[in-house]
Amino acid sequence: MKKQWIALLLGSVLSVNGICAQKQWFDEKDLTLTGAYYYPEHWDESQWERDLKRMHELGFEFTHFAEFAWAQLEPEEGIYDFSWLDKAVELAAKYDLKVIMCTSTATPPVWLSRKYPEILVRNEDGTILDHGARQHASFASPLYRKLAARMIEALAQHYGDDPRIIGWQLDNEPNVQFDYNKQAELGFRDFLRQKYHDDITALNRAWGTAFWSEVYASFDEITLPKMAQMFMNAHQILDYKRYAAHVTNDFLDEQCRLIKQYAHDQWVTTNYIPDYDRGIIGGSRQLDFVSYTRYMVYGDNEGIGRRGYRVGNPLRIAMANDYVRPINGTYGVMELQPGQVNWGSINPQPLPGAVRLWLWSVFAGGSDFICTYRYRQPLYGTEQYHYGIVGTDGVTLTPGGHEYAQFIQEIKTLRKEAAPLDHKPEAYLKRTTAVLWNPENYWSMDRQKQNRTWDTFHHLNHYYRALKAYGAPVDFISEEKDFTQYPVMIVPAYELADTALVGRWMKYVEQGGNLVLTCRTGQKDRFGRFPEAPFGAMLDKLTGNRIDFYDLLLPDIPGKVSMDGTDYLWNTWGEILVPGKENEVWATYKDEFYDGRPAVTFRRLGKGTVTYIGVDTRDGKLERRILDKLYARLQIPVLDLPYGITLEYRNGFGIVLNYSDRPYHFNLPDDSKVMIGTPDIPTAGVLVFKSQMKSSE
């Protein structure tokens, strides 16, 4: 089936989080496209045609070249060789495989590392990274950036107008480098000069350097913070993490601009690892859209039941989807595990059906493409034990290869009956919920946890897990998003705020929004300082409360908080509230010297509501009970799916996924048509049904 890859101009420009999407890069009729990484440079040229032909026969629609091939693209400084890559592109086209081209910057060639050792990353402990692995070059090095830009420009000139190339991936899993290279330190000083308008007094005020005699007379006196040093200035570390994220995003933006000088009908993305604490996903202003990497089985035990480690965390893919999709509506997964991997603490076989389950999980969130890493299992190198679609003989399908082929055929059957992407039931859309997220809050709290058991992501997961049990569509959003799109917005542990943001929350509520704020929200300014006001006073007018004090308990002597006759255990953080007369008290503390004092309040404000949850519990059951009560009060219809079962809608289809350790029976909506699977869904099973889009489910 010939793909329609020609970009179509949209009638308007969508700008979210600074990323502008001016083109529709994928045809909705395709639903999602499936591809596989291939490394021509790893294999004898006589095998390329056999491999790409087989890839096509299995149903793959695109492939991916040149990710780690800088040494082959530029074997000597300034000498380029694209002849081998031209042959690979030609063979891919022969078998109707479009190509994603990569910029190879994750693996600089040895001539570069040896001739210019000053470009190597330096760790805080003084260790200098070296050639022989990957991602050892400093994004903060102007020299490295110059050498990389020269290679990228040559590559873009060569392939920018090539219709066989559909898009570009920058680098590989770009991350925040906490680099102590001298150029990184100089860059940090420049970053601070710009941020504080070349005013060292302003920096001293922001960092609170009057404390412990830390005052700087000049930006030139500032060094990179030693994060291993126990009492290092927390405000300096906060700015350093902002700087490190900025450097990565700036490097990506620079690559984007170079490519777009020559590539006018090719999209540009990169494959982030969705670590929600890093502050780079969505930070590049030039990417056309965001993609991500996701591995599910690598030795953890976050799944359900005895063999849950073979299936994976039920919400790992769902959360990644919900995090990257709202950035501009288009997304894909560039690396999805095809089977065993090599780098985990333990590398088990996935449960039969799990690979297909992951594919459907990515699809359910609204993806435009899915790519697997990789087509062939390597015979040498660090990733020898990493499975591919085919095994070490280059021919035999692996179990995951069979599941990819099955998924591809299933998608093709759905294409015949698909509706537009946003064709979803009314009841499903009514429970749409936003989660406001900024990794800077994590950075701030992680340095000053106040309780060793505080875990920002565990806290977040209390709420996210409840929302997915409701069958709710969830968007993780930044402050740049229009809050009024969402009937409910949850703001978990949003420590750093200002009066402008609080004013926007107030306006959102007064206009009919329903705001859920949790403990540790709005307690510091954007520099991480307490305002000169009563503790937590920034939120008093919004919540109708004031915070009397907060408490932290020993983990082996937890406290209790009671709601509607049921007690829940807590120890990490608890705020003792003094509510106004108009507030309803939903939960109170027990067994402490503040027995009976409020922990959770609810109020109506204008046309909307504010729920304030001042406590973090151990298991999230209180948080779930609060959301149950809130959604019932708001008359928002919700489901009650057990943990491990998720439901999403897209293109007129409902997709039910079973990550649990037992079969699950799903009650189909009236007049639904089963497309794939059955309502009795086994572990690692999938049900896809065509919905008639009635308001109830």
C-alpha positions as CSV (number, residue, x, y, z in Angstrom):
1,M,0.0,0.0,0.0
2,K,1.6,3.2,-1.1
3,K,1.9,5.8,1.7
4,Q,0.9,9.4,1.4
5,W,3.9,11.1,3.0
6,I,3.5,14.5,1.3
7,A,3.1,17.2,3.9
8,L,-0.2,19.1,3.8
9,L,-0.4,22.6,5.1
10,L,-2.8,23.2,7.9
11,G,-5.1,26.1,8.0
12,S,-3.6,27.4,11.2
13,V,-0.5,27.2,13.2
14,L,-0.6,25.2,16.4
15,S,1.9,26.3,19.0
16,V,2.2,24.4,22.3
17,N,5.3,24.5,24.6
18,G,7.0,26.6,21.9
19,I,7.0,23.8,19.3
20,C,5.2,24.9,16.1
21,A,3.5,22.3,14.0
22,Q,2.7,23.9,10.6
23,K,2.3,20.7,8.6
24,Q,0.4,17.5,8.8
25,W,3.2,15.0,8.4
26,F,1.1,11.8,8.5
27,D,-2.1,10.7,6.8
28,E,-4.8,9.8,9.3
29,K,-6.0,7.0,7.0
30,D,-2.8,5.1,7.8
31,L,-3.6,5.1,11.5
32,T,0.0,4.4,12.4
33,L,3.0,3.4,10.4
34,T,5.5,0.7,11.5
35,G,9.2,0.7,10.9
36,A,12.5,-0.9,12.0
37,Y,16.1,0.2,12.5
38,Y,18.6,-1.1,10.1
39,Y,22.4,-0.6,10.1
40,P,23.8,-1.2,6.7
41,E,27.3,-0.5,8.0
42,H,27.0,-3.6,10.3
43,W,26.4,-6.1,7.5
44,D,28.0,-7.3,4.3
45,E,26.6,-5.3,1.4
46,S,25.5,-8.6,-0.2
47,Q,22.9,-9.0,2.5
48,W,21.3,-5.6,2.4
49,E,18.8,-6.4,-0.3
50,R,17.7,-9.7,1.3
51,D,17.1,-7.9,4.6
52,L,15.2,-4.9,3.2
53,K,13.1,-7.1,1.0
54,R,12.2,-9.3,4.0
55,M,11.4,-6.2,6.0
56,H,9.0,-5.1,3.3
57,E,7.4,-8.6,3.1
58,L,6.7,-8.5,6.8
59,G,4.8,-5.3,6.3
60,F,7.2,-2.7,7.6
61,E,6.7,0.7,5.9
62,F,9.9,2.6,6.8
63,T,13.4,2.0,8.1
64,H,16.0,4.0,9.9
65,F,19.6,4.7,8.8
66,A,22.9,6.3,10.0
67,E,22.2,6.7,13.7
68,F,25.7,5.8,14.8
69,A,27.6,6.1,11.5
70,W,29.6,9.3,11.8
71,A,32.9,7.3,11.3
72,Q,31.5,5.9,8.0
73,L,30.0,9.2,6.9
74,E,33.2,11.3,7.6
75,P,36.1,8.8,7.8
76,E,38.6,11.7,7.8
77,E,38.1,15.2,8.9
78,G,36.3,17.1,6.1
79,I,36.1,14.0,3.8
80,Y,32.6,12.6,3.4
81,D,31.5,9.3,2.0
82,F,27.7,8.9,1.3
83,S,28.1,6.3,-1.4
84,W,27.4,3.3,0.8
85,L,24.4,5.1,2.3
86,D,23.1,6.0,-1.2
87,K,23.0,2.3,-2.0
88,A,21.1,1.5,1.1
89,V,18.5,4.3,0.5
90,E,18.1,3.0,-3.1
91,L,17.4,-0.5,-1.9
92,A,15.0,0.7,0.7
93,A,13.1,2.6,-2.0
94,K,13.1,-0.5,-4.2
95,Y,11.1,-2.3,-1.6
96,D,8.7,0.6,-0.8
97,L,10.5,1.5,2.5
98,K,10.7,5.2,3.3
99,V,13.8,6.2,5.3
100,I,14.4,8.2,8.5
101,M,17.8,9.7,8.4
102,C,19.8,10.3,11.6
103,T,22.5,12.8,12.4
104,S,24.9,10.4,14.1
105,T,26.1,12.9,16.7
106,A,25.8,10.4,19.6
107,T,29.0,8.7,18.3
108,P,31.8,11.0,17.2
109,P,34.6,9.2,15.2
110,V,37.9,8.4,16.9
111,W,39.8,11.0,14.8
112,L,37.7,13.7,16.4
113,S,38.2,12.4,19.9
114,R,41.9,12.1,19.5
115,K,42.6,15.3,17.6
116,Y,40.3,17.4,19.8
117,P,40.2,15.8,23.3
118,E,39.0,19.1,24.8
119,I,35.5,18.2,23.5
120,L,35.1,15.2,25.8
121,V,32.7,15.2,28.7
122,R,34.2,15.5,32.1
123,N,32.3,14.1,35.1
124,E,32.0,15.8,38.4
125,D,34.6,13.4,39.9
126,G,37.1,14.4,37.2
127,T,36.7,11.3,35.0
128,I,37.0,12.2,31.3
129,L,34.9,10.1,29.0
130,D,36.7,8.5,26.1
131,H,36.2,7.0,22.7
132,G,34.8,3.4,22.7
133,A,31.3,4.0,23.9
134,R,28.9,6.7,22.9
135,Q,27.6,10.2,23.9
136,H,31.1,11.2,25.2
137,A,31.2,14.6,23.5
138,S,30.2,17.7,25.3
139,F,27.1,19.6,24.0
140,A,28.6,22.7,25.7
141,S,31.8,22.6,23.6
142,P,31.7,25.2,20.8
143,L,34.3,23.2,18.9
144,Y,32.3,20.0,19.1
145,R,29.2,21.9,18.0
146,K,31.1,23.3,15.0
147,L,32.4,19.9,13.9
148,A,29.0,18.3,14.3
149,A,27.3,21.2,12.4
150,R,29.7,20.8,9.5
151,M,28.9,17.1,9.2
152,I,25.1,17.6,9.6
153,E,25.1,20.3,7.0
154,A,26.8,18.0,4.5
155,L,24.3,15.3,5.2
156,A,21.4,17.6,4.9
157,Q,22.6,19.0,1.6
158,H,22.9,15.5,0.3
159,Y,19.5,14.2,1.4
160,G,17.4,17.3,2.1
161,D,15.5,17.2,-1.2
162,D,15.4,13.4,-1.5
163,P,11.7,12.3,-1.5
164,R,12.8,8.8,-0.2
165,I,13.7,10.5,3.1
166,I,10.6,11.2,5.1
167,G,12.3,12.7,8.2
168,W,15.2,13.1,10.5
169,Q,16.1,11.9,13.9
170,L,18.6,14.1,15.8
171,D,21.3,12.5,17.9
172,N,20.1,9.4,19.9
173,E,18.2,9.6,23.1
174,P,19.6,13.1,23.9
175,N,19.8,13.7,27.6
176,V,20.9,16.4,30.0
177,Q,24.6,16.3,30.4
178,F,25.9,17.3,33.9
179,D,29.2,18.1,32.3
180,Y,32.2,19.6,34.1
181,N,34.1,20.4,31.0
182,K,35.8,23.8,31.2
183,Q,33.6,25.0,28.3
184,A,30.5,24.0,30.2
185,E,31.6,26.1,33.1
186,L,32.2,29.1,30.8
187,G,28.8,28.5,29.3
188,F,27.2,28.4,32.7
189,R,28.6,31.8,33.5
190,D,27.3,33.2,30.2
191,F,23.9,31.7,30.9
192,L,23.8,33.4,34.3
193,R,24.9,36.7,32.9
194,Q,22.0,36.6,30.5
195,K,19.5,35.4,33.0
196,Y,20.5,38.1,35.6
197,H,21.1,40.8,33.1
198,D,24.8,41.0,33.9
199,D,23.9,42.1,37.4
200,I,25.9,40.0,40.0
201,T,23.8,41.6,42.8
202,A,20.7,40.2,41.3
203,L,22.2,36.7,41.2
204,N,23.4,37.0,44.9
205,R,19.8,38.0,45.8
206,A,18.3,35.1,43.8
207,W,20.7,32.5,45.3
208,G,20.6,33.9,48.8
209,T,24.4,34.0,48.9
210,A,24.3,36.1,52.1
211,F,23.8,32.8,53.8
212,W,27.1,31.1,54.8
213,S,29.2,33.9,53.3
214,E,28.7,32.7,49.7
215,V,28.6,36.2,48.1
216,Y,30.1,36.6,44.6
217,A,31.7,39.8,43.4
218,S,31.9,38.7,39.8
219,F,30.3,36.1,37.5
220,D,33.9,34.9,36.8
221,E,34.1,33.6,40.4
222,I,31.2,31.2,39.8
223,T,32.0,27.5,39.2
224,L,29.8,24.6,38.4
225,P,28.1,23.4,41.6
226,K,29.5,20.3,43.2
227,M,26.3,18.3,43.6
228,A,28.1,15.6,45.6
229,Q,28.9,18.2,48.2
230,M,26.1,17.8,50.8
231,F,25.4,21.5,51.6
232,M,25.9,23.0,48.2
233,N,23.7,26.0,47.5
234,A,20.3,24.6,46.3
235,H,19.5,27.7,44.3
236,Q,22.8,27.4,42.4
237,I,22.0,23.8,41.6
238,L,18.5,24.7,40.4
239,D,20.0,27.2,37.9
240,Y,22.7,24.7,36.9
241,K,20.1,22.1,36.0
242,R,18.2,24.7,34.0
243,Y,21.4,25.5,32.2
244,A,22.2,21.8,31.5
245,A,18.7,21.3,30.0
246,H,19.1,24.5,28.0
247,V,22.4,23.3,26.5
248,T,20.8,20.1,25.2
249,N,17.8,21.8,23.8
250,D,20.0,24.5,22.1
251,F,22.1,21.7,20.5
252,L,19.0,20.1,19.1
253,D,17.7,23.5,17.9
254,E,21.0,24.2,16.1
255,Q,20.7,20.8,14.3
256,C,17.1,21.5,13.3
257,R,18.0,24.9,11.8
258,L,20.8,23.4,9.7
259,I,18.6,20.6,8.4
260,K,15.7,22.8,7.6
261,Q,17.8,25.0,5.3
262,Y,17.8,22.0,2.9
263,A,14.9,19.7,4.0
264,H,11.6,21.4,3.1
265,D,9.3,18.4,3.0
266,Q,11.0,16.3,5.7
267,W,10.1,16.4,9.3
268,V,12.6,16.6,12.2
269,T,12.3,14.9,15.6
270,T,14.4,13.2,18.2
271,N,13.9,10.1,20.4
272,Y,13.8,11.3,24.0
273,I,13.8,8.9,26.9
274,P,10.7,9.9,28.8
275,D,12.4,10.7,32.1
276,Y,10.1,13.3,33.4
277,D,12.7,14.9,35.7
278,R,15.1,16.0,32.9
279,G,13.5,19.1,31.6
280,I,14.2,18.6,27.9
281,I,11.2,16.9,26.4
282,G,9.3,19.7,24.7
283,G,12.2,22.2,25.3
284,S,13.5,22.3,21.7
285,R,11.8,25.1,19.9
286,Q,12.6,23.8,16.4
287,L,11.5,20.1,16.4
288,D,8.4,19.4,14.2
289,F,7.2,17.0,16.9
290,V,8.4,14.8,19.6
291,S,9.1,11.0,19.7
292,Y,10.3,8.8,22.4
293,T,12.1,5.6,23.3
294,R,10.4,3.0,25.5
295,Y,11.7,-0.3,26.9
296,M,9.4,-2.4,29.1
297,V,11.2,-5.5,30.3
298,Y,14.7,-5.2,31.6
299,G,14.9,-6.8,35.1
300,D,12.6,-4.5,37.2
301,N,9.6,-6.0,38.8
302,E,7.0,-3.3,38.3
303,G,4.5,-5.5,36.6
304,I,1.6,-7.3,38.3
305,G,1.9,-10.8,39.7
306,R,4.6,-13.4,39.7
307,R,5.4,-13.0,36.0
308,G,4.7,-9.3,35.8
309,Y,8.4,-8.6,35.2
310,R,7.8,-10.2,31.7
311,V,5.0,-7.8,30.9
312,G,6.1,-4.5,32.5
313,N,4.6,-1.6,34.3
314,P,1.0,-1.2,33.1
315,L,1.3,2.6,32.9
316,R,4.8,3.1,31.6
317,I,3.8,3.5,27.9
318,A,0.5,5.2,28.8
319,M,2.3,7.9,30.7
320,A,4.8,8.5,28.0
321,N,2.0,8.8,25.4
322,D,0.2,11.3,27.7
323,Y,3.3,13.3,28.3
324,V,4.5,13.7,24.7
325,R,1.2,13.8,22.7
326,P,0.0,17.2,24.1
327,I,3.2,19.0,23.0
328,N,1.7,19.4,19.5
329,G,-0.6,16.4,18.9
330,T,1.8,14.4,16.7
331,Y,4.1,11.9,18.1
332,G,5.7,8.5,17.5
333,V,7.9,5.9,19.3
334,M,11.3,5.6,17.7
335,E,12.5,2.7,19.7
336,L,10.2,0.0,21.0
337,Q,11.6,-3.2,22.4
338,P,11.2,-6.3,20.1
339,G,12.2,-8.8,22.8
340,Q,15.1,-9.4,25.2
341,V,17.6,-6.6,25.7
342,N,21.2,-6.6,26.8
343,W,21.6,-3.7,29.2
344,G,19.1,-4.5,32.0
345,S,20.0,-5.8,35.5
346,I,18.2,-9.0,34.3
347,N,17.2,-9.5,30.7
348,P,14.2,-12.0,30.6
349,Q,12.1,-13.1,27.7
350,P,8.9,-11.1,27.5
351,L,5.7,-13.0,28.1
352,P,4.2,-14.3,24.8
353,G,2.0,-11.5,23.6
354,A,3.7,-8.7,25.6
355,V,5.5,-7.2,22.5
356,R,2.2,-7.0,20.7
357,L,0.6,-5.5,23.9
358,W,3.2,-2.7,23.9
359,L,2.6,-2.0,20.3
360,W,-1.2,-1.6,20.9
361,S,-0.4,0.5,24.0
362,V,1.5,3.0,21.9
363,F,-1.2,3.0,19.2
364,A,-3.9,3.6,21.8
365,G,-2.4,6.9,22.9
366,G,-2.7,8.3,19.4
367,S,0.7,7.6,17.9
368,D,1.4,8.3,14.2
369,F,4.3,5.8,13.9
370,I,6.1,3.1,15.8
371,C,9.6,1.9,15.1
372,T,11.4,-1.0,16.7
373,Y,15.1,-1.1,17.7
374,R,16.2,-3.2,15.7
375,Y,15.7,-5.4,12.7
376,R,18.7,-7.7,13.1
377,Q,20.3,-8.9,16.3
378,P,24.0,-7.7,16.3
379,L,26.8,-10.3,16.1
380,Y,29.3,-8.1,17.9
381,G,29.6,-5.0,20.1
382,T,28.0,-4.0,23.3
383,E,24.5,-4.9,22.3
384,Q,25.1,-8.5,21.1
385,Y,22.3,-9.9,23.2
386,H,19.8,-7.3,22.1
387,Y,17.0,-9.0,20.2
388,G,15.8,-7.9,16.8
389,I,13.0,-8.8,14.5
390,V,15.2,-11.5,13.2
391,G,17.8,-13.5,15.1
392,T,21.6,-14.0,14.7
393,D,21.2,-15.8,11.4
394,G,19.6,-12.7,9.9
395,V,16.6,-14.7,8.7
396,T,14.7,-16.5,11.4
397,L,11.9,-14.4,13.0
398,T,12.2,-14.0,16.8
399,P,9.0,-14.3,18.9
400,G,8.8,-10.5,19.0
401,G,9.3,-10.4,15.2
402,H,6.2,-12.6,14.8
403,E,4.2,-10.2,17.1
404,Y,5.3,-7.2,15.1
405,A,4.2,-8.9,11.9
406,Q,0.8,-9.7,13.5
407,F,0.3,-6.1,14.7
408,I,1.1,-4.7,11.3
409,Q,-1.5,-6.9,9.6
410,E,-4.0,-6.0,12.3
411,I,-3.5,-2.3,11.7
412,K,-4.1,-2.8,8.0
413,T,-7.4,-4.4,8.7
414,L,-8.4,-1.4,10.9
415,R,-7.5,1.1,8.2
416,K,-10.6,-0.1,6.2
417,E,-13.0,1.1,9.0
418,A,-11.2,3.9,10.7
419,A,-12.8,7.3,11.6
420,P,-10.9,10.6,12.2
421,L,-8.4,10.5,15.0
422,D,-10.6,12.6,17.4
423,H,-13.7,10.5,16.9
424,K,-14.3,9.5,20.5
425,P,-17.3,9.0,22.8
426,E,-18.8,11.9,24.6
427,A,-18.5,10.3,28.0
428,Y,-14.8,9.6,27.5
429,L,-14.1,13.2,26.5
430,K,-16.0,14.5,29.5
431,R,-13.4,13.1,31.9
432,T,-10.5,14.6,30.1
433,T,-8.0,15.8,32.7
434,A,-4.8,17.8,32.6
435,V,-1.8,17.2,34.9
436,L,0.3,20.4,35.2
437,W,4.0,19.4,35.2
438,N,7.3,21.2,35.3
439,P,10.5,19.2,36.1
440,E,11.9,22.2,38.0
441,N,9.6,21.4,40.9
442,Y,11.2,18.0,41.1
443,W,14.7,19.5,41.0
444,S,13.8,21.8,43.8
445,M,12.2,19.2,46.0
446,D,14.7,16.4,45.3
447,R,17.5,18.5,46.7
448,Q,15.4,19.4,49.9
449,K,13.1,16.4,50.4
450,Q,12.8,17.0,54.1
451,N,11.8,13.4,54.5
452,R,13.9,10.6,53.0
453,T,10.8,8.8,51.9
454,W,9.5,11.7,49.8
455,D,9.2,10.5,46.1
456,T,7.8,13.1,43.7
457,F,7.0,10.5,41.1
458,H,5.3,8.2,43.6
459,H,3.2,11.1,44.6
460,L,2.3,11.9,41.0
461,N,1.5,8.3,40.4
462,H,-1.2,8.3,43.1
463,Y,-3.2,10.6,40.9
464,Y,-2.3,9.3,37.5
465,R,-3.1,5.7,38.4
466,A,-6.6,6.9,39.5
467,L,-7.2,8.7,36.3
468,K,-6.3,5.7,34.2
469,A,-8.6,3.6,36.3
470,Y,-11.4,6.0,35.3
471,G,-10.6,5.4,31.6
472,A,-9.8,9.2,31.4
473,P,-7.9,10.8,28.6
474,V,-4.9,12.6,30.3
475,D,-2.7,15.4,29.0
476,F,0.5,16.4,30.8
477,I,0.8,20.1,30.1
478,S,3.1,23.0,30.7
479,E,2.2,26.5,31.8
480,E,2.1,27.6,28.2
481,K,-1.0,25.5,27.6
482,D,-4.5,27.0,27.7
483,F,-5.9,25.6,31.0
484,T,-9.6,26.3,30.0
485,Q,-9.5,23.3,27.6
486,Y,-9.7,21.0,30.5
487,P,-12.7,20.5,32.9
488,V,-10.3,19.2,35.6
489,M,-6.7,20.1,36.2
490,I,-4.5,18.4,38.8
491,V,-1.4,20.2,40.0
492,P,0.7,17.8,42.0
493,A,3.5,19.1,44.3
494,Y,4.0,22.3,42.2
495,E,6.5,23.9,44.6
496,L,7.8,26.8,42.5
497,A,5.2,29.4,41.6
498,D,4.5,33.1,41.3
499,T,1.6,35.5,41.6
500,A,1.0,35.4,37.8
501,L,0.6,31.6,37.8
502,V,-1.6,31.7,40.9
503,G,-3.7,34.3,39.2
504,R,-4.2,32.1,36.2
505,W,-5.3,29.2,38.4
506,M,-7.8,31.6,40.1
507,K,-9.1,32.7,36.7
508,Y,-9.4,29.1,35.5
509,V,-11.5,28.2,38.5
510,E,-13.7,31.3,38.4
511,Q,-14.5,30.6,34.8
512,G,-15.6,27.0,35.6
513,G,-12.5,24.9,35.9
514,N,-12.0,22.4,38.6
515,L,-8.6,22.6,40.2
516,V,-6.9,20.0,42.4
517,L,-3.8,21.2,44.2
518,T,-1.7,18.9,46.3
519,C,0.8,19.4,49.2
520,R,4.0,21.3,48.6
521,T,2.4,23.5,45.9
522,G,3.1,27.2,45.7
523,Q,5.4,27.3,48.7
524,K,8.4,28.8,47.0
525,D,9.1,31.4,44.3
526,R,10.8,30.6,41.0
527,F,14.2,30.9,42.5
528,G,13.4,28.3,45.2
529,R,13.1,30.9,48.0
530,F,10.3,31.3,50.5
531,P,8.4,34.5,50.1
532,E,8.5,36.9,53.1
533,A,5.0,35.9,54.1
534,P,3.3,33.2,56.2
535,F,4.2,29.7,55.0
536,G,2.2,28.8,51.9
537,A,0.4,32.1,51.8
538,M,0.7,32.4,48.0
539,L,-2.4,30.1,47.8
540,D,-4.5,31.4,50.6
541,K,-7.0,33.3,48.5
542,L,-7.3,30.5,46.0
543,T,-7.7,27.6,48.4
544,G,-9.5,29.5,51.2
545,N,-7.1,27.9,53.6
546,R,-4.0,28.9,55.4
547,I,-1.3,26.4,56.4
548,D,-0.8,26.3,60.2
549,F,2.3,24.1,59.9
550,Y,3.4,20.9,58.2
551,D,4.7,17.6,59.7
552,L,6.8,14.7,58.6
553,L,6.7,11.3,60.3
554,L,9.0,8.4,60.7
555,P,8.3,5.7,58.1
556,D,8.0,3.0,60.7
557,I,5.6,5.0,62.8
558,P,3.1,6.4,60.2
559,G,0.2,8.6,61.0
560,K,-3.5,8.3,60.0
561,V,-5.8,10.5,58.1
562,S,-9.5,9.8,58.0
563,M,-12.1,10.4,55.3
564,D,-15.7,9.3,55.4
565,G,-15.0,6.8,58.2
566,T,-11.9,5.1,56.6
567,D,-8.3,5.6,57.8
568,Y,-5.3,5.9,55.6
569,L,-1.6,5.8,56.5
570,W,0.8,8.6,55.7
571,N,4.3,9.8,56.7
572,T,6.1,11.7,54.0
573,W,4.3,15.1,54.1
574,G,1.3,16.5,55.9
575,E,0.0,20.1,56.0
576,I,-2.3,21.1,58.9
577,L,-4.9,23.4,57.4
578,V,-7.0,26.2,58.8
579,P,-9.9,26.4,56.3
580,G,-12.2,29.3,55.8
581,K,-15.9,29.1,56.6
582,E,-16.9,28.4,53.0
583,N,-14.7,25.3,52.8
584,E,-15.8,21.8,53.2
585,V,-13.4,19.6,55.2
586,W,-13.1,16.2,53.5
587,A,-10.4,14.5,55.6
588,T,-8.8,15.1,59.0
589,Y,-5.7,13.8,60.8
590,K,-5.8,11.3,63.6
591,D,-3.6,10.1,66.5
592,E,-1.2,13.1,66.5
593,F,-1.2,16.2,68.6
594,Y,-3.3,17.8,65.8
595,D,-5.9,15.1,65.9
596,G,-9.1,16.2,64.1
597,R,-7.4,19.0,62.2
598,P,-8.1,19.3,58.5
599,A,-5.9,17.7,55.8
600,V,-8.1,18.0,52.7
601,T,-10.6,20.7,51.8
602,F,-13.0,21.5,49.0
603,R,-14.5,24.9,48.0
604,R,-16.6,26.4,45.3
605,L,-15.2,29.6,43.7
606,G,-16.9,31.4,41.0
607,K,-18.2,28.8,38.5
608,G,-15.6,26.2,39.5
609,T,-14.1,24.4,42.4
610,V,-10.8,24.1,44.3
611,T,-9.8,20.8,46.0
612,Y,-6.7,21.1,48.2
613,I,-5.0,17.8,49.3
614,G,-2.4,18.7,52.0
615,V,-1.2,15.1,52.7
616,D,0.7,12.4,50.7
617,T,-0.3,8.9,51.6
618,R,1.6,5.7,51.3
619,D,-0.6,3.8,48.8
620,G,-2.6,6.5,47.1
621,K,-5.9,5.1,48.2
622,L,-7.0,8.3,49.9
623,E,-6.1,10.3,46.8
624,R,-8.2,7.9,44.8
625,R,-11.1,8.3,47.2
626,I,-10.8,12.1,47.0
627,L,-10.9,12.0,43.2
628,D,-13.9,9.6,43.3
629,K,-15.8,12.1,45.4
630,L,-14.8,15.0,43.3
631,Y,-15.7,13.5,39.9
632,A,-19.1,12.3,41.4
633,R,-19.7,15.8,42.7
634,L,-19.0,17.2,39.3
635,Q,-21.1,14.6,37.6
636,I,-18.3,13.4,35.4
637,P,-18.9,9.8,34.3
638,V,-16.0,7.5,35.1
639,L,-15.2,3.8,34.9
640,D,-13.7,1.6,37.6
641,L,-11.0,-0.4,35.8
642,P,-8.8,-2.6,37.9
643,Y,-5.1,-1.8,38.0
644,G,-3.5,-3.3,34.9
645,I,-6.5,-2.7,32.6
646,T,-6.5,0.5,30.5
647,L,-8.9,1.8,28.0
648,E,-8.4,4.5,25.3
649,Y,-10.2,5.6,22.2
650,R,-9.0,6.8,18.8
651,N,-10.2,6.8,15.2
652,G,-13.6,5.4,16.3
653,F,-12.0,2.4,18.0
654,G,-11.8,1.5,21.7
655,I,-8.7,-0.3,22.7
656,V,-8.6,-2.3,26.0
657,L,-5.2,-3.6,27.2
658,N,-4.6,-6.2,29.9
659,Y,-1.3,-5.9,31.8
660,S,-2.7,-7.8,34.8
661,D,-2.0,-11.4,35.8
662,R,-5.4,-12.7,35.2
663,P,-8.0,-12.7,32.4
664,Y,-10.4,-9.7,32.3
665,H,-13.9,-9.5,30.9
666,F,-14.8,-6.1,29.4
667,N,-18.4,-5.2,29.0
668,L,-18.7,-3.9,25.5
669,P,-20.7,-0.7,24.9
670,D,-24.0,-1.3,23.2
671,D,-23.9,-1.8,19.4
672,S,-20.1,-2.2,19.4
673,K,-18.3,-4.4,16.9
674,V,-15.3,-6.5,17.9
675,M,-12.5,-5.9,15.5
676,I,-9.6,-7.7,17.2
677,G,-9.6,-10.1,20.2
678,T,-12.6,-11.0,22.4
679,P,-14.2,-9.3,25.4
680,D,-12.6,-12.0,27.6
681,I,-9.0,-10.6,27.5
682,P,-6.1,-12.8,28.6
683,T,-3.0,-11.5,30.3
684,A,-1.0,-9.5,27.6
685,G,-4.1,-9.6,25.5
686,V,-5.8,-6.8,23.5
687,L,-9.4,-6.0,22.6
688,V,-10.2,-3.6,19.8
689,F,-13.8,-2.7,19.1
690,K,-15.5,-0.2,16.8
691,S,-17.6,2.1,18.9
692,Q,-20.8,3.7,17.8
693,M,-19.7,6.8,19.9
694,K,-22.7,6.9,22.2
695,S,-22.4,9.1,25.2
696,S,-22.3,6.2,27.6
697,E,-20.0,3.2,27.7
